[in-house]
């Protein structure tokens, strides 16, 4: 940044280049230091295993939630906003909802972290079953488990957050897809044009049930906004409702407990072997 400012003879240019460099370094750190890519792949595998549980949750909660969502679909003000908002503004709104969900998951995980870090050896032995560390049992049952470093705590937090957000994003995608299909069938283009007061941004036009249907930018934007809200609602259920938490977030926490148990057994056994 300093070199850029000197060459360009502009402090603003130096600050801008320094900011871009920091963004690049931050991206590298997320991929290499925290292993966000590997965590994301793990989260996708977890999603495949959780599909049955998620389907059960959606089946129990979505019908009631869709009453409110479908009511909002017929709100002309929402369509006017979707028509006026640019793609960057829609992205910013979705990013704010993701940030709220991230804070919610992080807060819940931080409350669980002390019990995960200070688990007794009987619990650790139980969690080692079926893992590569199953045979790593220390000879001293009172050996203290090594504390997690700040980077390791951050890594575990990223694991919990990404796993839960992938589940919530899947639910949001389901709802958004449903709303697009519903809008194509139940909302004629002429009606939506009256709501927004101007021609629609048509993406695809086709015939369905004897009428011309329009997949418009406005329909996609409304579906994305409402789907994101439902995704945030799903995150709240997974964190705060005891029935849903047991089926979702607690399963992620159990994976984290098992990871920490293998780490503790490995490090204590390593110290004893020295």
Secondary structure as the mmCIF struct_conf table of DSSP 4:
data_model
#
loop_
_struct_conf.conf_type_id
_struct_conf.id
_struct_conf.beg_label_comp_id
_struct_conf.beg_label_asym_id
_struct_conf.beg_label_seq_id
_struct_conf.end_label_comp_id
_struct_conf.end_label_asym_id
_struct_conf.end_label_seq_id
HELX_RH_AL_P HELX_RH_AL_P1 UNK A 2 UNK A 8
TURN_TY1_P TURN_TY1_P1 UNK A 9 UNK A 9
HELX_RH_AL_P HELX_RH_AL_P2 UNK A 11 UNK A 28
HELX_RH_PI_P HELX_RH_PI_P1 UNK A 29 UNK A 33
BEND BEND1 UNK A 34 UNK A 34
HELX_RH_AL_P HELX_RH_AL_P3 UNK A 36 UNK A 73
TURN_TY1_P TURN_TY1_P2 UNK A 74 UNK A 74
HELX_RH_AL_P HELX_RH_AL_P4 UNK A 76 UNK A 84
HELX_RH_AL_P HELX_RH_AL_P5 UNK A 87 UNK A 117
TURN_TY1_P TURN_TY1_P3 UNK A 118 UNK A 118
HELX_RH_AL_P HELX_RH_AL_P6 UNK A 121 UNK A 128
TURN_TY1_P TURN_TY1_P4 UNK A 129 UNK A 130
BEND BEND2 UNK A 131 UNK A 131
TURN_TY1_P TURN_TY1_P5 UNK A 132 UNK A 135
BEND BEND3 UNK A 139 UNK A 139
TURN_TY1_P TURN_TY1_P6 UNK A 141 UNK A 142
HELX_LH_PP_P HELX_LH_PP_P1 UNK A 143 UNK A 149
HELX_RH_AL_P HELX_RH_AL_P7 UNK A 150 UNK A 186
BEND BEND4 UNK A 187 UNK A 187
HELX_RH_AL_P HELX_RH_AL_P8 UNK A 189 UNK A 196
TURN_TY1_P TURN_TY1_P7 UNK A 197 UNK A 197
BEND BEND5 UNK A 198 UNK A 198
STRN STRN1 UNK A 202 UNK A 208
TURN_TY1_P TURN_TY1_P8 UNK A 209 UNK A 210
STRN STRN2 UNK A 211 UNK A 216
HELX_RH_AL_P HELX_RH_AL_P9 UNK A 217 UNK A 240
HELX_RH_AL_P HELX_RH_AL_P10 UNK A 242 UNK A 247
TURN_TY1_P TURN_TY1_P9 UNK A 248 UNK A 248
HELX_RH_AL_P HELX_RH_AL_P11 UNK A 249 UNK A 273
#
